[in-house]
Amino acid sequence: MKFVMPFTGSRGDVQPGLVLASELSARGHEVTFGAPPNLVAFAEAATAGRTSVSVVPFGPDTRALLESDLVRTRIKSKNLRTRWAASAELANFGWDDMAESVLSMGAHADMAIAGTLGQELVFNYAESQSIPFAALHYCPIRSNRSMSVVPSRTMPGVVNRATWRILESMRWSSMKKRENAQRRALGLENASRPLPERIASYGGIEIQAYDSAFFPGLRQEWADRRPFVGFLEPDGGESSGSTGVLGSGSIPGSPLRSWIESGTAPVYFGFGSMPVKDPTGLVSMIEDVCARGGYRAVVSSGWSTLDERIDADSSVAVVGSVDHGALFPLCRAAVHHGGAGTTAASVRAGLPTMVCWFSADQPFWGAALERTGAGCSAKFVELDRDILAAGIETLMRPDTASRARQLAAAMTSPADTRRAAVRLIEGAVHQNS
């Protein structure tokens, strides 16, 4: 079988697709995988050795987008009209180029698979070709009774469902013009309903690529309509495509490994691809808080600009991009932005976790950790020394550590997750043939 997988977004949006692409390749299938230009090298490294996976550039440079005025300023404006216009611009950013790319990427494909971002244009292509469609969701984004749209609040089920539907309608209003222009170019009739309704009517699959243990009641509510498989992560020992200090830093005798083993297990700090305005000031805050509490820390620069330093006499090491699967088992707690993949990695390692969220699905993961007792949450822009110190104190409590280990034990293994996802994908193709 041949699969087309056009993915856009940050590393956290792309990596689950790469894990699935590698598993499909291992099963003898061909995959054309689209990755943002800034993540093509990462995608190639993550699928190294999978000769039936072809990686091609797809969509805009997402690092440049995340560092743009649109994302840094306008989408966070206190003016609701400015924020709504920026959200619509972001949803449509690069649409025409991506729609054109899907046409060439998807030639002769047996199925189209999208990430959470870009589902609309990939679904329209799949419908035009009468091939099956699947999307990977990294947190709850569809109407339901179990989860509030406002992550930190508990609402009646009827209110939850109604507010989710309002959001779906708002999304459809912002995308309608672009979608229908693409549909007409593909020879399809104009759509008149939001995407979730069309996917359901078409028989598409919305795979929940995260663990239901974080969101009680949702698996039972959605049942087979939106199947849960668990987090799509590289298994232990597999490459995550990282070019950073771990794996190499996990080798005994390497500078970081030697630093970690020279004292108490450190707290991990990292904010991935999130735009941090003052990374040097953030490191200074971390140093002060850790000195106050007597902690050691590993700070990963992610997409921020920081000078790397591993000093045997310092309680804080600053490193580049890291392989979470190698580093987290060597730590005692984690503080990060709350992306789905990073949350999965820190919880799977049994680490009590503080989410300092920016936007998108991140506050949902912060609220989930608070709800399960496995961590705490704060808004990044409100972060100061006192909030950070209080958060780390929460992570160090025995009950928080115990809850984190319990949550880790409840998670689906990466191998079982991959097998479940592939069974759903292959089953959809067989059903269509």
Disulfide bonds with the S-S distance in Angstrom:
none
